[in-house]
Amino acid sequence: MDLPTVARSLALFVIAGLLEIGGGYLVWLWLRDGRGIALGAIGGLILFLYGVVPTLQPSTFGRTYAAYGGFFIVLALLWGWWIDGRAPDGWDLVGAAIALAGVLIIFYAPRGAT
């Protein structure tokens, strides 16, 4: 992949992650914290948008979702730190680094046409 394609792909992973985590968080607040159903409905809509964004990736379904999992791990830890005030510990950081290494291998390693 060329650099502009990789940059666009990385941005799409981040956008998808924020949509999934943000939508899921709103549903969480609705069901776990007793917030209004409107919050849950907005979360559901955001989760729907999350389902659309990965279709814009330049690879196959399986590879896209496998690689996305690594981004989700990192973004979930950052969300928990920023929103819930729970800083990741050293093991979280090691696991996140391993997950991101997996993303780079799965999604961006040079290979023949697929």
N, C-alpha and C positions, 0 to 999 in steps of 0.2 A: 504494500500500500504506500502511496505517496504521502508526504507530510500533510497536505490539506485534508486528505481523506482520513488520516489518523486523527487529526485535530477535531474534525467534525464528528468522528466516531466517539472520541473521548467525551466531547460535549454532550452527545446523545446519551451516553451511559450516565453521566452526571444528572442530566435532566430527568431521565427515567427513574433514577434512584431517588431524587428529591420528590418526584410525583408519587412513587410507591410509598416511601416512608411518610411523606406528608399526608397523603390520603389515608394510609393505615393509622397514622397518629390521630387523625380526626375521628375515625371510626372507634379507635381505642378510647378517646375521651368520651364519646357518646355512650359506649357500652360499659366501660369500666369506671368512669367517673361521673356517670349520670347526667352528662350534658345533653342538650336538646337533640332531637332527631334530625333537625336541619343540619347540624354539624356532621352527623353520620351520613346524610344524603350528599353533602358537599364532598365528604371524604370518598364516597362511592364514585362520584363523578370524576374526582381527581384520579382515583384508581383506574377508571376506564381510560383516561388520557394516558396513564402509565402504560396501559396495554397497547396503545397506538405507537408510542415513540420507538420501541425496539424494531418495529417493522421498517424503520428508516435506515437501519444498519445495513452495511454492504455485505453481510455474510448470511449463513444459513441460520435457521431457527435454533437448532441445538447449540451451535457454537456461540451464537449471540447470547442466549440465556445462560449458558455455562460461564461465559466471561462476565456477564452482568452480575452473577453471584458474587464475584470478588469485589466489584464496586459497591454492591449492596452492603457487604460486610463493613467496609470502610465508612460508607456514608451513615450506616446505622450507628456505628460507634461515635461518629462526629455529632450526629443528631442527639444522641443520648447525652453527650457531653455538653452541647450547646443548649439544648432545650430542657433536659432533665437535670443538668448539673452533675452528671456522673462521669467523671473523667476515666478514660480507658487506662487500665494498668499495663505494665510491661508485657504481660502475656497477650493481652488484647492487641498491642502494637506488633508483636512478633507474628501473631496469627494473621493480622491485616496485611503485613508485608508479604507473607507467604501467599495469601490470597491474590494480592496484586501481581506477584511474580507469576502466578498461574494464569491470570488474565493476559499478561503480556505474551506468554507462551501460546495459550489457546487461540487468542484472537489476532495477534500481530506477528507471529512467527512467519518468516517467508516460506511459502509453499507453492506448489503448482496450482493450476486452476482447480477450483472446487465448485 
